[in-house]
Amino acid sequence: MPEHSVSEEDPVKLLFLSANALSQMRNGSSLRAHHLLSRLPSQYHVSYLNLDEFAKPVRQKHGIIGYLLSILATNNPYPFCMEFKNAFSKAIATEEFHIVMLMGVNLLQYLEGCNVPVVADLVDEPVIAALREALNEPFSITAARSIKHIFELLVYERRYCHIPKHTILAAATDATWLRRIVRGVEASVLPNGVDLQHFQVPNTPLDPNEIVFTGNMSFPPNIAAVKYFSQQVYPRILERRPNCKWTIVGASPDISILALANNNGISVTGSVDDIRQYISSAAIVISPLVSGGGIKNKILEAWAMKKAIVTTPLGCAGILVEHGVDILLAHSAAEFAEQTLHLLDSPVVARRLGESGYRKAVNLYSWDDKATKLHNILQAAIC
């Protein structure tokens, strides 16, 4: 193995472990990895190892018996792929890598026996994200499975989170909770950024009655957000503004989201080639998240396009926001409806919020700045 000490000019061989190929851009984690790695200094020579090239689909147990078995069985919270473990072990045995970096908590289990320094980007703290989801579920067999999953995550994290030399999370709250759950872990915050050149404001006509929500629509926190907004917030808005329109933009919409389409001015687009035109044409961007964790790219993307945003506190967790200056925060369904109506009725206020958010995105959330911070973390782990 090489001496783990390099200067700022020496080549650095980095092995990057991910759940899926970054070229597929399936989710926010893939985008985060793509932007960070592509902006590292040219001294980095990155090799990739993707779990989905080895993993086989997991068969789910269905029916009441399947549910009961899943509750009673003690499981690893993430499927283990021996083929991926063997490929990783072979890679670090045959190549002289200076550093290994991984993206995602599910990959921590493959690190045992690794004698190369590791930096782990967990993005979110999964125990807290799972707890938030469980608290939003009525008590049922599904809720019981969620509680069991939380305990499995606790055991998993305490076993594997000490292996990396350094751990990164996207939000300060998540890093604080990880330090509480796993005593002595080295955890720091590396927020997401936004591609300011890509998310420029296109010349799209503005619809003063339209609000938009974007995201992967098969992602449980996004499904919960749509359910919350459609049941508790949107009806209040329609009472006073019946011509309001709500567009839900994102790939793989859940069946419960598809059922909302074509009712009360609601449109569900499914996968689109370019979300910018939908953000640009809307008067307001909403983020009514009630579960999940980490930094939400939808906030930064809307800011980059100078859009006014109404969100829950959880919807902007990890982002430096100022209520009434660059965003509007709503702590209840009634308040969410009032804030949204206020902006729809006051385009001057909406424009001011959007301009302020844009300045913050430029000053605090460029990907170049985040990549520099990652470079410093990697150098410290190597040395």
C-alpha positions as CSV (number, residue, x, y, z in Angstrom):
1,M,0.0,0.0,0.0
2,P,1.2,3.6,-0.6
3,E,2.3,6.0,2.1
4,H,-0.8,8.0,2.9
5,S,0.8,11.4,2.5
6,V,0.5,13.5,-0.6
7,S,1.3,17.1,-1.5
8,E,-1.2,19.5,-3.1
9,E,0.4,18.7,-6.5
10,D,0.7,14.9,-6.3
11,P,-1.8,12.7,-8.1
12,V,-4.5,11.3,-5.8
13,K,-6.1,7.9,-6.6
14,L,-9.6,7.9,-5.3
15,L,-12.0,5.0,-5.3
16,F,-15.6,6.1,-5.2
17,L,-18.3,3.7,-4.0
18,S,-21.9,4.5,-4.9
19,A,-25.3,2.8,-4.9
20,N,-25.8,3.5,-8.6
21,A,-24.1,4.9,-11.6
22,L,-23.8,8.7,-11.4
23,S,-24.6,9.0,-15.1
24,Q,-28.1,7.9,-14.3
25,M,-28.8,10.8,-11.9
26,R,-31.6,8.9,-10.2
27,N,-31.8,11.1,-7.1
28,G,-30.3,14.0,-5.1
29,S,-27.4,11.9,-3.9
30,S,-26.3,11.1,-7.4
31,L,-26.4,14.8,-8.3
32,R,-24.5,15.7,-5.2
33,A,-21.7,13.2,-6.0
34,H,-21.6,14.3,-9.7
35,H,-21.2,18.0,-8.9
36,L,-18.6,17.4,-6.0
37,L,-16.4,15.0,-7.9
38,S,-16.4,16.9,-11.2
39,R,-15.2,20.0,-9.4
40,L,-12.3,18.4,-7.5
41,P,-8.8,19.5,-8.6
42,S,-7.3,17.8,-11.6
43,Q,-4.8,15.9,-9.4
44,Y,-7.7,13.5,-8.4
45,H,-7.9,10.3,-10.5
46,V,-11.3,8.8,-9.7
47,S,-12.3,5.2,-10.1
48,Y,-15.9,4.1,-9.6
49,L,-17.5,1.0,-8.1
50,N,-21.3,0.9,-8.3
51,L,-23.5,-1.4,-6.1
52,D,-26.3,-1.7,-8.7
53,E,-23.9,-3.4,-11.1
54,F,-23.7,-6.4,-8.7
55,A,-26.8,-6.4,-6.6
56,K,-29.8,-8.5,-7.4
57,P,-33.4,-7.3,-6.8
58,V,-34.7,-8.2,-3.4
59,R,-37.9,-10.2,-3.4
60,Q,-40.5,-8.6,-1.0
61,K,-42.8,-10.7,1.1
62,H,-46.4,-9.8,0.5
63,G,-49.5,-10.3,2.6
64,I,-50.1,-10.4,6.3
65,I,-47.8,-13.3,6.8
66,G,-45.0,-11.5,5.0
67,Y,-45.6,-8.4,7.2
68,L,-45.5,-10.5,10.4
69,L,-42.3,-12.3,9.3
70,S,-40.6,-9.0,8.5
71,I,-41.5,-7.7,11.9
72,L,-40.3,-10.8,13.8
73,A,-37.1,-11.3,11.9
74,T,-33.9,-9.5,12.9
75,N,-32.4,-8.1,9.7
76,N,-29.6,-6.0,8.4
77,P,-31.5,-2.8,7.4
78,Y,-29.7,-2.9,4.0
79,P,-29.3,-5.9,1.8
80,F,-25.7,-7.2,1.6
81,C,-24.2,-8.1,-1.7
82,M,-21.2,-10.4,-1.5
83,E,-20.3,-9.8,-5.1
84,F,-19.9,-6.1,-4.5
85,K,-17.9,-6.8,-1.3
86,N,-15.5,-9.1,-3.3
87,A,-15.1,-6.5,-6.1
88,F,-14.3,-3.8,-3.5
89,S,-11.8,-6.0,-1.7
90,K,-10.1,-6.9,-4.9
91,A,-9.9,-3.3,-6.0
92,I,-8.2,-2.1,-2.9
93,A,-5.9,-5.1,-2.9
94,T,-4.7,-4.6,-6.4
95,E,-4.7,-0.8,-6.9
96,E,-2.8,1.6,-4.8
97,F,-5.6,3.9,-3.8
98,H,-4.8,6.8,-1.5
99,I,-8.4,7.3,-0.4
100,V,-11.8,5.6,-0.6
101,M,-15.0,7.8,-0.6
102,L,-18.5,6.4,-0.4
103,M,-21.9,8.0,-0.9
104,G,-24.7,6.5,1.2
105,V,-25.1,4.8,4.6
106,N,-25.9,1.4,3.0
107,L,-22.3,1.1,1.8
108,L,-20.7,1.3,5.3
109,Q,-21.1,-2.4,5.8
110,Y,-18.6,-3.2,3.0
111,L,-15.7,-1.3,4.8
112,E,-14.7,-4.0,7.3
113,G,-11.1,-5.0,6.5
114,C,-10.4,-1.9,4.4
115,N,-6.9,-0.6,5.1
116,V,-7.2,2.5,3.0
117,P,-8.5,5.8,4.6
118,V,-12.2,6.3,4.1
119,V,-14.4,9.4,3.9
120,A,-18.1,8.6,4.1
121,D,-20.7,11.0,2.7
122,L,-23.9,9.8,4.4
123,V,-25.9,12.8,3.1
124,D,-28.7,12.3,5.6
125,E,-28.9,10.7,9.1
126,P,-31.1,7.7,8.4
127,V,-32.3,7.1,12.0
128,I,-33.8,10.6,12.2
129,A,-35.3,10.4,8.7
130,A,-36.9,7.1,9.6
131,L,-38.2,8.4,12.9
132,R,-39.8,11.4,11.2
133,E,-41.5,9.0,8.8
134,A,-42.7,6.7,11.6
135,L,-44.2,9.7,13.5
136,N,-46.3,10.6,10.5
137,E,-47.8,7.1,10.2
138,P,-50.9,6.0,12.1
139,F,-50.2,3.0,14.3
140,S,-50.4,-0.1,12.1
141,I,-48.3,-3.1,11.0
142,T,-46.5,-0.7,8.7
143,A,-45.7,1.6,11.6
144,A,-44.5,-1.4,13.6
145,R,-42.1,-2.3,10.8
146,S,-40.9,1.3,10.8
147,I,-40.1,1.2,14.5
148,K,-38.2,-2.1,14.1
149,H,-36.3,-0.6,11.2
150,I,-35.2,2.3,13.4
151,F,-33.7,-0.1,16.0
152,E,-31.9,-2.0,13.2
153,L,-30.5,1.3,11.9
154,L,-29.2,2.2,15.4
155,V,-27.4,-1.2,15.7
156,Y,-26.0,-0.8,12.1
157,E,-24.7,2.7,12.6
158,R,-23.0,1.9,15.9
159,R,-21.3,-1.0,14.3
160,Y,-20.0,0.7,11.1
161,C,-19.9,4.4,11.5
162,H,-16.5,4.3,13.4
163,I,-14.7,2.7,10.4
164,P,-14.4,5.9,8.2
165,K,-11.8,8.4,9.2
166,H,-14.3,11.2,8.5
167,T,-18.0,11.3,8.0
168,I,-19.9,14.0,6.1
169,L,-23.6,15.0,6.2
170,A,-25.5,17.6,4.3
171,A,-27.2,19.3,7.3
172,A,-26.0,20.4,10.7
173,T,-29.0,18.8,12.4
174,D,-28.2,15.4,10.9
175,A,-24.5,15.7,11.9
176,T,-25.5,16.6,15.5
177,W,-27.8,13.5,15.7
178,L,-25.1,11.2,14.3
179,R,-22.7,12.4,17.0
180,R,-25.3,11.6,19.6
181,I,-26.1,8.2,18.2
182,V,-22.5,7.1,17.6
183,R,-20.2,8.5,20.3
184,G,-16.8,9.7,19.1
185,V,-17.6,9.7,15.4
186,E,-15.9,12.4,13.3
187,A,-18.7,14.1,11.5
188,S,-18.9,17.4,9.7
189,V,-21.3,19.3,7.6
190,L,-21.0,19.7,3.8
191,P,-24.2,21.3,2.5
192,N,-25.5,20.8,-1.0
193,G,-25.0,23.4,-3.7
194,V,-26.8,24.4,-6.9
195,D,-25.6,24.6,-10.5
196,L,-26.2,28.4,-11.0
197,Q,-25.4,28.2,-14.7
198,H,-27.9,25.4,-15.4
199,F,-30.7,26.9,-13.3
200,Q,-30.8,30.2,-15.0
201,V,-34.1,32.0,-15.5
202,P,-35.5,31.0,-18.9
203,N,-37.8,33.3,-20.9
204,T,-41.0,31.5,-19.9
205,P,-44.4,33.2,-19.5
206,L,-45.4,33.5,-15.9
207,D,-48.8,32.1,-14.8
208,P,-49.9,34.2,-11.8
209,N,-52.2,31.5,-10.5
210,E,-49.8,28.5,-10.6
211,I,-47.9,26.9,-7.8
212,V,-45.4,24.0,-8.3
213,F,-43.8,21.2,-6.3
214,T,-40.8,19.3,-7.7
215,G,-39.1,16.1,-6.7
216,N,-38.9,12.3,-7.2
217,M,-42.5,11.4,-6.8
218,S,-41.9,7.8,-5.6
219,F,-39.7,9.1,-2.7
220,P,-41.7,8.6,0.5
221,P,-41.1,12.1,2.0
222,N,-42.3,13.7,-1.3
223,I,-45.4,11.4,-1.3
224,A,-46.1,12.5,2.3
225,A,-45.7,16.1,1.4
226,V,-48.2,15.9,-1.5
227,K,-50.6,14.1,0.7
228,Y,-50.3,16.7,3.4
229,F,-50.7,19.6,1.0
230,S,-53.6,18.1,-1.0
231,Q,-55.6,17.2,2.1
232,Q,-54.9,20.0,4.5
233,V,-53.6,23.0,2.6
234,Y,-54.8,23.2,-1.0
235,P,-58.5,23.1,-0.1
236,R,-58.0,26.2,2.0
237,I,-56.3,28.0,-0.9
238,L,-59.1,27.0,-3.4
239,E,-61.8,28.4,-1.1
240,R,-60.4,31.9,-1.6
241,R,-58.7,31.4,-5.0
242,P,-60.7,28.8,-7.0
243,N,-58.6,29.5,-10.2
244,C,-55.4,28.4,-8.5
245,K,-53.5,25.6,-10.3
246,W,-51.0,23.2,-8.7
247,T,-48.4,21.3,-10.8
248,I,-46.6,18.3,-9.4
249,V,-43.4,17.7,-11.3
250,G,-41.2,14.6,-10.9
251,A,-40.5,11.1,-12.1
252,S,-42.3,7.9,-11.1
253,P,-45.3,9.4,-9.4
254,D,-46.9,7.1,-6.8
255,I,-50.4,5.8,-7.5
256,S,-51.8,8.1,-4.7
257,I,-50.3,11.1,-6.6
258,L,-51.6,10.0,-10.0
259,A,-55.1,9.9,-8.5
260,L,-54.9,13.7,-7.9
261,A,-54.4,14.5,-11.5
262,N,-57.1,16.6,-13.3
263,N,-58.9,17.4,-10.1
264,N,-59.2,21.0,-8.8
265,G,-56.6,22.4,-11.2
266,I,-53.9,19.7,-10.2
267,S,-51.5,18.5,-12.9
268,V,-49.1,15.5,-12.5
269,T,-46.4,15.6,-15.1
270,G,-44.4,12.4,-14.3
271,S,-40.8,12.5,-15.7
272,V,-39.9,15.6,-17.7
273,D,-36.8,16.4,-19.7
274,D,-36.3,19.8,-18.0
275,I,-37.9,21.0,-14.8
276,R,-36.8,24.5,-15.3
277,Q,-39.7,25.5,-17.5
278,Y,-42.2,24.4,-14.8
279,I,-40.4,26.3,-12.1
280,S,-40.1,29.3,-14.3
281,S,-43.7,29.5,-15.3
282,A,-45.0,29.1,-11.7
283,A,-45.7,32.1,-9.5
284,I,-44.8,30.2,-6.3
285,V,-42.7,27.2,-5.4
286,I,-43.9,25.1,-2.5
287,S,-42.1,22.6,-0.3
288,P,-44.6,21.2,2.2
289,L,-42.3,18.5,3.6
290,V,-43.3,16.8,6.8
291,S,-40.8,13.9,6.9
292,G,-37.3,13.0,5.6
293,G,-33.9,14.7,6.3
294,G,-30.9,16.4,4.7
295,I,-30.8,19.4,2.4
296,K,-33.6,19.7,-0.2
297,N,-32.3,20.6,-3.6
298,K,-35.7,22.0,-4.6
299,I,-35.1,25.0,-2.4
300,L,-31.7,25.9,-3.9
301,E,-33.0,25.3,-7.4
302,A,-35.9,27.6,-6.9
303,W,-33.6,30.3,-5.4
304,A,-31.3,30.0,-8.4
305,M,-34.3,30.8,-10.6
306,K,-35.4,33.7,-8.4
307,K,-38.6,32.1,-7.2
308,A,-40.5,32.8,-4.0
309,I,-40.9,29.8,-1.8
310,V,-43.3,28.7,0.9
311,T,-42.1,25.7,3.0
312,T,-42.3,24.0,6.3
313,P,-39.3,24.3,8.6
314,L,-38.3,20.7,7.7
315,G,-38.5,21.6,4.0
316,C,-35.6,23.9,4.3
317,A,-33.7,22.1,7.1
318,G,-29.9,22.7,6.7
319,I,-30.3,25.8,4.6
320,L,-29.7,29.3,6.0
321,V,-33.1,30.9,5.6
322,E,-34.6,34.1,6.9
323,H,-38.4,34.1,7.2
324,G,-39.9,37.1,5.4
325,V,-36.5,37.9,3.7
326,D,-35.8,35.1,1.3
327,I,-38.5,32.5,2.1
328,L,-41.8,32.1,4.0
329,L,-42.0,29.5,6.7
330,A,-45.3,27.8,7.7
331,H,-45.7,25.8,10.9
332,S,-49.3,24.6,10.2
333,A,-51.6,23.9,7.3
334,A,-53.6,27.1,7.9
335,E,-50.4,29.1,8.0
336,F,-49.1,27.4,4.8
337,A,-52.3,28.3,3.0
338,E,-52.1,31.9,4.2
339,Q,-48.5,32.4,3.2
340,T,-49.2,30.9,-0.3
341,L,-52.2,33.2,-0.8
342,H,-50.3,36.2,0.4
343,L,-47.6,35.6,-2.3
344,L,-50.2,34.9,-5.0
345,D,-51.9,38.1,-4.2
346,S,-48.6,40.1,-3.8
347,P,-46.3,39.5,-6.9
348,V,-44.1,42.4,-5.8
349,V,-43.4,40.6,-2.4
350,A,-42.9,37.3,-4.3
351,R,-40.4,39.0,-6.6
352,R,-38.5,40.5,-3.7
353,L,-38.2,37.1,-1.9
354,G,-37.0,35.5,-5.1
355,E,-34.3,38.1,-5.6
356,S,-33.1,37.7,-2.0
357,G,-33.0,33.9,-2.3
358,Y,-31.0,34.2,-5.5
359,R,-28.3,36.3,-3.9
360,K,-28.0,33.8,-1.1
361,A,-27.7,30.9,-3.5
362,V,-24.9,32.8,-5.3
363,N,-23.0,33.7,-2.1
364,L,-23.4,30.5,-0.1
365,Y,-24.4,27.6,-2.2
366,S,-22.1,27.3,-5.3
367,W,-20.9,23.8,-6.0
368,D,-17.3,25.1,-6.5
369,D,-17.2,26.2,-2.9
370,K,-18.5,22.8,-1.7
371,A,-15.9,20.9,-3.8
372,T,-13.1,22.9,-2.2
373,K,-14.3,21.9,1.2
374,L,-14.5,18.3,0.2
375,H,-10.9,18.5,-1.2
376,N,-9.7,19.8,2.2
377,I,-11.5,16.9,4.0
378,L,-10.0,14.3,1.7
379,Q,-6.5,15.7,2.1
380,A,-6.8,15.7,5.9
381,A,-8.0,12.0,5.8
382,I,-5.1,11.0,3.6
383,C,-2.5,12.8,5.6
